[in-house]
Amino acid sequence: MTITTSATRIFLFNLLMVSYLFSQSTGTLRGFVTDSTHGGSVISANIRIESEKKGASSDIQGYYFIPGIKPGVKTVIVSNIGYVTKELQVTITPEKITQLNIALVPSSLTLDEVSITGTRRPELTDPSISIEQIPLEQIKSVPAGVEADMLRALKISPGVTSTGDITARYYVRGGGSDQNAVMVNGAVLYNPFHALGLFSVVDPEMIKMLEFFKGGFTSEWGGRLSSILNVVTRDGNKNRFVGTAAASSMSGKVSVEGPIPGGSFLVTGRKSYRPEAVQKFLNNRAAPFDFYDLSFKLNYSNPEFYENGWFTFHGFFSDDKIENNDPTKEDYKFNNSTLGMNWYQVWASPLSSNMSFTYTTFVGEVMPNLTTSKPRKNVVTDFSSNWDFTYIFESRDELWAGFYNKILNTELKLTNLFGSKTEIDKRGLDMVAYLKYKVLRHETVKIDIGTRLNIASASEQKPFFLEPRFNITWTPAPILAIRLGIGRFSQNLVTLSNEEELISIFEPWVVVPDYLKPAQATHFIVGADYYFTEWLKFSLEAYYKDIVNLVDINELKYTNLDPDFVQADGRSYGVDFAFDISRQNYFFKGSYSLGYSFKSKGGFEFPPRYDTRHSINLQAGWIFYDGWQINAVWRFSTGLPFTGIAGYYDKWNIPDPWSQWYAIGQYDPAFLYGARNAQRLPSYHRLDISLSKSFRLFFTKIDLDVSLLNVYDRHNIFYFVRDTGERVDMLPFLPSASLRIEI
């Protein structure tokens, strides 16, 4: 026993000594990458040690961390698309963390040639799957008709579908629109739409980049079954004051940004002034809407207070009104409000943390006036707090952990066609902890494995359960990455919508009732990325999504004793293929998606209305003479499903049986519907073109954009009027222009 104990002590002592000696022989390099013109962070910059096979990529804050570097003078090479490559000399000291902050100078061209540093693309070695990083320039390159819009730019992403030109709502790989989260600075936007759902409430002036997770997202993300859209906003210019003013055929907007002691600020505002400009989106019907949005962001850091610490204060407010000035029509009001604070800290050790608090409210209301419809009102109050930690080991592996807390309150008041009232006032607490480990030590295999633990849920039916996640990337060659993602996801906050409504204006949010289980989904994704050359990339992903416990409105509720909601199941599967050609002054992108989605309810399986079998997206851009840029987008998709009319019958109709008891024999024609969503509309396609130019006049910078939507005036069908058989088409040919002035 004594010999065994002594041997164990000797072994542990030797192990500690080896670890100590090994740690003595290496150092660490870390820092922040910023833009030299405005001081904001540069995302996804490549930082590489020339003499060693070590490097890193900067995150959203511009932060990078490279451990395990041999001591001595090293050459650091920093590069990113759109910036001039920079080389720096730095001395690495054993057992110490050396800080090197780097400012990159933007290149002269907007579309710079793809720059590859080292022998491996950083996105190929990332274990994440089904993620797109969309910069603001890419959003602006999509012809918008009225003005650039982030949600409409998503429609050309593979796997994303829409139900028409009239709405910016999107559906990802067979999931419903409420299964997508839109987040701004960590706060959820419960109504991300302006003007009947035509446009996003997020002004492009505040956007820096979009992170779009289309499935298989890792453990730090949750709360939705299909996708996460994370809007990364700009910090504001830290070097000089800048003011901009812009006008389009629909709205006017201004923004102001500049430095403050220890940081910067950014304020944006937008207001509609010509609702008639978008009547063509609504088939030339009146568009009596009025909206505004306002946002601000304040950044502050003080090395004497917290070295390598940043504080951010942000707010977002939007308001929409649809006032017909006609008592025979309904009026609508929608309002978003968000306030938040964020503290990002890089500690003296290889540890970084991020703490945030957000307070969000949403109010939606329908005022029936003298119509036969009923008043409806929805209120959502959300107070959330997050605390995330990341620790980077010397092996380059990373340990992530976090805690998430949400106090949620939803109120809903409505009356259905049978006169039955529904009043829901649900309060609850969501508590989630997550833990994940990223294996990054190997050159060819990267793994992200973790889980979310739902400790408490606003839906009390199943408050405690696990959501395991697993992603792996294998790079057998420097130009090829093969990916696999498996995960479980849950959602206890859903919208109530009638799938048969072509334009759903009022979609209230409610917490899943206690008598129902929260919706859950399982994702299976496999894919590959291949660089045929440094400027030509191919990607392919196949997916299968299984969903249970979907919450649906009980369409057969006749009395107050009947439940308000019932549950359904769903499944979807398909393949997304994409290619990307990026050269110095032109680009060409394309995608093809094959998708199948089904919903099971009441023992019947049918495709949802947004099910799209085939879709093709092509986008091209070219910078030619004197900086003029032309962009074009062509979209094609097979027709959406609808429920056809199988026949007619005479329905006995007595509006008031007590006063009209004598009305025997009065019949009205009624429809006999066929199988649900068994028929398809004709295919959809259209071509959009834009021409833009940036030029300087005296002390101002002017951006001019002219767009032509539906260039060849394709008559894409929206729906048939069942009573008359009249055909209603979508957007016709529409020219528009916008002007932006920066001082």
C-alpha positions, 0 to 999 in steps of 0.5 A, a space after each residue: 500500500 505504501 509503495 503504491 502511494 509513493 509511486 502515485 505521488 512520484 507520477 503526479 509530481 512528474 506530470 506536474 513538472 512536465 506540464 510546468 516545463 511545457 508551459 514555460 516554453 510557450 507564450 500567448 498572443 492576443 488583442 483586438 483587430 479594428 478598422 483604421 477609419 472608424 475604430 470599429 471591430 473587424 470580424 473574421 480577420 485572419 491572424 497568422 504567425 508566419 513561422 508556425 502553423 498557428 493562427 486565429 480568427 477575430 470574433 464579433 468584438 474583433 478579439 483574437 487569442 493564439 496560445 502555445 507560441 514559441 518564444 522569440 521575435 515573430 512575424 504576425 500577418 493579418 488579413 481580411 477581405 476588403 482590407 490591406 494585408 498587414 505584417 507586424 513584428 512582436 516579441 513573444 515571452 514565455 509564460 506571458 500573454 502579449 497584447 497586440 492590437 491591430 488596425 487594418 486599413 480598408 482597400 480602395 475597392 468595395 469588392 476586393 479579391 478574395 484573400 487567402 492566408 496560409 493553406 487553410 480557409 478559416 471557415 473550413 476549420 470552423 466546426 459550425 454548420 449551416 451558418 452564413 455571415 452576411 455583411 452590410 455590403 451584401 445586403 445593399 447589393 440586393 436590388 430592393 425596390 424601395 430601400 435596402 432591407 435585411 429580411 428581403 436579402 435573406 430570401 436569396 439564401 439557399 433553404 429560405 422561402 417566402 410566400 410572395 412579394 407582399 411580405 418579408 416573412 421568411 421560412 427556413 427549411 420547412 419551418 414556420 415563420 415563428 420558428 425564426 428568431 430575429 435578435 438585435 444586440 442580444 434582444 429578441 424582436 417580436 415584430 421585426 416588420 414594418 408596413 404590413 410585413 413588407 419591410 424590416 424594422 431594422 434600419 440598414 444604417 445600424 447594421 454591421 453584419 448578419 449572423 444567420 444560423 439556418 439549423 444545427 446551431 450550437 449550445 449558446 443559441 436556443 429558443 427557436 426550432 428553425 433559425 437564428 438571425 443575429 444582427 450585429 450593429 455598428 459601434 459608431 465612429 470613434 475617430 470623427 463625427 459623421 452625419 448622414 441623411 437618406 431619402 427613398 420613395 417610401 421614407 426618410 432617415 438620418 443618422 449621427 455618430 461620433 466619438 465620446 470620451 472613452 468610446 463612441 455613439 450611434 443614433 439612427 432614425 427613420 420615418 415613413 412619409 409616402 405610403 402610396 409609394 408601396 401600393 404596387 406591393 399591395 396590388 395597387 390597394 391603398 396602403 394607409 400605414 405610418 411607421 417610424 423606428 429609432 435606435 441608439 448605441 453607446 460604447 464606453 471603455 476605461 482602462 483605469 476602470 476595467 482594462 480590456 473591458 467594454 460597456 455597451 448601452 443600446 435601445 431600439 424603438 419602432 411603431 406602426 399604425 395602419 389607419 384607414 380613416 374608414 369605420 368599415 375597416 379595421 385599424 392596427 397598431 404595433 410597437 416594439 421597445 428594447 433597452 439593454 446593457 452589455 459588459 464584455 471583459 477580457 481577463 488577465 487569464 485566457 478567460 473572457 466573459 460577456 454579461 448582458 441585460 435586456 428589457 423588451 416589450 411588444 404590443 399589437 392591437 386590432 381595432 375593429 371599428 364598425 366592422 364585424 370582426 372582434 377586438 384583439 390585443 397582444 402584449 409581450 414583456 421580456 426581461 432577460 439576463 445572460 452571462 457567458 464565459 469562454 476559456 481558451 486552453 493552450 491546446 487551442 481547445 475552448 470551453 464555453 459556459 453560460 447562464 440564461 434567465 428570462 422573465 416572460 409575460 404574455 397577454 392575449 385577448 381575442 374573440 373567434 367567429 363563434 363568439 367564444 372569448 379567449 383571454 390568456 395572461 401567462 407569466 413564467 420564468 425561463 432558466 437555461 444553462 449551457 456548456 460546450 467544449 470545442 476541440 480545436 487542437 487537431 489540424 483536420 478535425 474540429 468538434 463542437 459538443 455541448 448541451 443546453 439544460 432547461 432548468 425552468 420553463 415558462 411552459 410548465 408541462 416539461 420544465 426540465 430537459 436537455 438539448 444536446 448538440 454535436 457538430 464536427 468538421 473534417 478537412 481531409 484537404 486544405 480546400 475541402 471540409 466535410 461537416 456533420 451536425 446533430 441537435 435537439 431544440 425546443 420552443 415554448 413561445 409561439 405565434 397564433 396564425 391562420 395558415 389559410 390567411 394570405 396576408 396575416 397582419 395580426 399574429 400574437 405571441 403566447 407561451 405554450 399553455 400548461 396543458 400542452 408540451 413545448 414544441 421540440 425539433 431534432 436536426 440532422 445535417 450533413 454537408 461539404 464546402 469545397 474551394 475549386 480555386 481561391 475565388 470559386 467555392 461550392 457548398 452542399 448541405 442535406 438536412 432532415 428536421 423532425 418536429 413534435 408538439 407544434 401548437 396550433 389554433 383549435 379550429 373546431 372550438 365552439 364553446 368555452 369548454 373546448 381547448 384553445 389550442 391543439 398540437 401537431 407534428 411536422 417534418 421536413 427534408 431537402 438539399 441546398 447547393 450553392 456556389 460563389 465566384 468572387 473576383 476583384 471587380 465582379 461576383 457571381 453567386 447561385 443556389 438551388 434548393 430541393 425541399 419537402 415539408 409536411 405537417 400532421 394534424 388530426 390524423 392527416 398529413 399535408 404540406 404547409 402553405 409555404 412548402 416550396 419544392 424547387 427554388 433557384 437564386 442567381 445574383 451577380 455584381 460588377 464594378 465598371 467604369 469610374 466605380 459604377 456598380 450594377 447588381 442583378 438578382 433572378 429568382 425562381 420557385 415552383 408554385 405554393 400549395 393551396 386548397 382547391 374547390 372540389 365542388 359547390 352545394 346549397 347551404 341553408 342560411 337563416 341569419 336570425 332564426 328567432 325573427 326570420 323563422 319563416 325563411 325556410 327554403 333560403 339557400 346560399 351557395 357554399 364551397 366544398 373544399 378538396 384535400 388540404 393544400 393538395 393543389 399548386 399555384 403556377 411557378 414564380 420567377 422575376 428579375 431585379 436590377 440595380 445601378 449604384 454609384 458613390 461619389 464625393 461632392 465638396 465635403 460630402 459623400 453621395 450614394 445614388 441607387 436606382 432599382 428596377 424590380 420585376 424587369 420583364 413584368 412577370 405576372 406572378 399569381 398571388 391568389 384567386 378570389 374564390 367567390 369570383 375566380 378573379 386572379 390577383 397578381 403580385 408585384 408588377 414592374 416597379 422602378 425606384 430610386 434612393 439617395 444617401 448623403 454623408 457629411 
